[in-house]
């Protein structure tokens, strides 16, 4: 199995943070009222 580069690992972590943030904001505000900016802000 090929070892992932540091860049690939960081991309995977970023994707995970964004997906978790999206889920959190969707739960709080609902899908329709959620913006990309809110997700990014929540992800830090």
N, CA, C and O of each residue as an XYZ file, in Angstrom:
176
protein
N       0.836     -1.174      0.000
C       0.000      0.000      0.000
C       0.888      1.247      0.000
O       1.889      1.309      0.713
N       0.509      2.224     -0.801
C       1.272      3.463     -0.918
C       1.044      4.361      0.302
O      -0.088      4.541      0.751
N       2.122      4.912      0.824
C       2.030      5.824      1.957
C       1.545      7.181      1.459
O       1.980      7.662      0.413
N       0.642      7.792      2.218
C       0.116      9.106      1.854
C       1.127     10.192      2.190
O       1.861     10.102      3.174
N       1.147     11.208      1.356
C       2.018     12.350      1.620
C       1.382     13.221      2.706
O       0.201     13.076      3.023
N       2.175     14.115      3.262
C       1.670     15.040      4.279
C       0.537     15.886      3.703
O      -0.435     16.191      4.394
N       0.667     16.253      2.454
C      -0.374     17.060      1.803
C      -1.691     16.282      1.694
O      -2.767     16.830      1.933
N      -1.591     15.009      1.332
C      -2.793     14.176      1.237
C      -3.452     14.002      2.604
O      -4.676     14.062      2.717
N      -2.651     13.788      3.627
C      -3.181     13.643      4.985
C      -3.901     14.912      5.427
O      -4.986     14.851      6.006
N      -3.288     16.060      5.151
C      -3.911     17.331      5.523
C      -5.234     17.517      4.786
O      -6.205     17.995      5.372
N      -5.279     17.146      3.516
C      -6.508     17.263      2.728
C      -7.614     16.383      3.307
O      -8.774     16.792      3.360
N      -7.257     15.187      3.737
C      -8.234     14.277      4.335
C      -8.775     14.856      5.637
O      -9.977     14.796      5.896
N      -7.889     15.414      6.452
C      -8.311     16.018      7.719
C      -9.208     17.231      7.478
O     -10.208     17.416      8.173
N      -8.851     18.050      6.501
C      -9.647     19.234      6.183
C     -11.039     18.826      5.721
O     -12.037     19.402      6.155
N     -11.104     17.843      4.850
C     -12.395     17.350      4.363
C     -13.252     16.857      5.531
O     -14.448     17.143      5.589
N     -12.651     16.131      6.443
C     -13.380     15.633      7.604
C     -13.920     16.755      8.468
O     -15.064     16.708      8.919
N     -13.083     17.775      8.700
C     -13.528     18.927      9.494
C     -14.688     19.646      8.818
O     -15.651     20.031      9.481
N     -14.603     19.828      7.502
C     -15.670     20.511      6.770
C     -16.969     19.709      6.791
O     -18.048     20.275      6.964
N     -16.868     18.405      6.618
C     -18.072     17.575      6.653
C     -18.716     17.581      8.033
O     -19.941     17.639      8.147
N     -17.904     17.521      9.078
C     -18.446     17.564     10.433
C     -19.077     18.921     10.715
O     -20.149     18.996     11.316
N     -18.422     19.985     10.289
C     -18.965     21.329     10.482
C     -20.288     21.479      9.743
O     -21.235     22.052     10.281
N     -20.361     20.972      8.523
C     -21.603     21.047      7.750
C     -22.726     20.321      8.485
O     -23.838     20.838      8.593
N     -22.440     19.148      8.978
C     -23.455     18.395      9.721
C     -23.933     19.178     10.940
O     -25.135     19.263     11.193
N     -23.003     19.744     11.689
C     -23.354     20.511     12.888
C     -24.239     21.707     12.547
O     -25.251     21.946     13.207
N     -23.856     22.456     11.516
C     -24.609     23.656     11.147
C     -25.972     23.266     10.569
O     -26.964     23.945     10.833
N     -26.037     22.198      9.795
C     -27.326     21.739      9.263
C     -28.275     21.390     10.401
O     -29.462     21.712     10.344
N     -27.761     20.738     11.425
C     -28.590     20.373     12.573
C     -29.080     21.628     13.289
O     -30.246     21.699     13.679
N     -28.209     22.612     13.466
C     -28.560     23.841     14.182
C     -29.542     24.707     13.405
O     -30.499     25.228     13.978
N     -29.307     24.868     12.083
C     -30.053     25.860     11.316
C     -30.937     25.285     10.220
O     -31.795     25.985      9.683
N     -30.738     24.035      9.891
C     -31.455     23.440      8.769
C     -30.671     23.632      7.485
O     -29.865     24.555      7.359
N     -30.921     22.748      6.539
C     -30.168     22.751      5.286
C     -30.367     24.035      4.497
O     -29.404     24.605      3.984
N     -31.606     24.494      4.395
C     -31.929     25.642      3.541
C     -31.287     26.933      4.047
O     -30.885     27.773      3.242
N     -31.187     27.104      5.348
C     -30.659     28.348      5.925
C     -29.140     28.350      6.089
O     -28.570     29.362      6.497
N     -28.492     27.262      5.785
C     -27.047     27.147      5.973
C     -26.291     27.661      4.757
O     -26.649     27.362      3.618
N     -25.237     28.441      5.011
C     -24.391     28.940      3.926
C     -23.006     28.289      4.015
O     -22.603     27.773      5.058
N     -22.310     28.331      2.905
C     -20.939     27.815      2.872
C     -20.070     28.587      3.861
O     -19.235     27.998      4.546
N     -20.263     29.887      3.936
C     -19.486     30.721      4.864
C     -19.668     30.268      6.305
O     -18.705     30.237      7.071
N     -20.882     29.919      6.678
C     -21.138     29.448      8.038
C     -20.419     28.128      8.307
O     -19.874     27.918      9.391
N     -20.423     27.254      7.326
C     -19.738     25.964      7.477
C     -18.239     26.182      7.651
O     -17.617     25.587      8.530
N     -17.667     27.033      6.814
C     -16.226     27.310      6.895
C     -15.872     27.926      8.241
O     -14.884     27.540      8.865
N     -16.678     28.884      8.688
C     -16.425     29.533      9.974
C     -16.504     28.511     11.106
O     -15.673     28.525     12.014
N     -17.485     27.638     11.056
C     -17.655     26.618     12.091
C     -16.491     25.622     12.088
O     -16.087     25.128     13.141
N     -15.961     25.333     10.906
C     -14.850     24.383     10.786
C     -13.550     24.964     11.330
O     -12.635     24.229     11.702
N     -13.482     26.295     11.370
C     -12.282     26.955     11.884
C     -11.258     27.036     10.832
O     -10.170     27.561     11.070
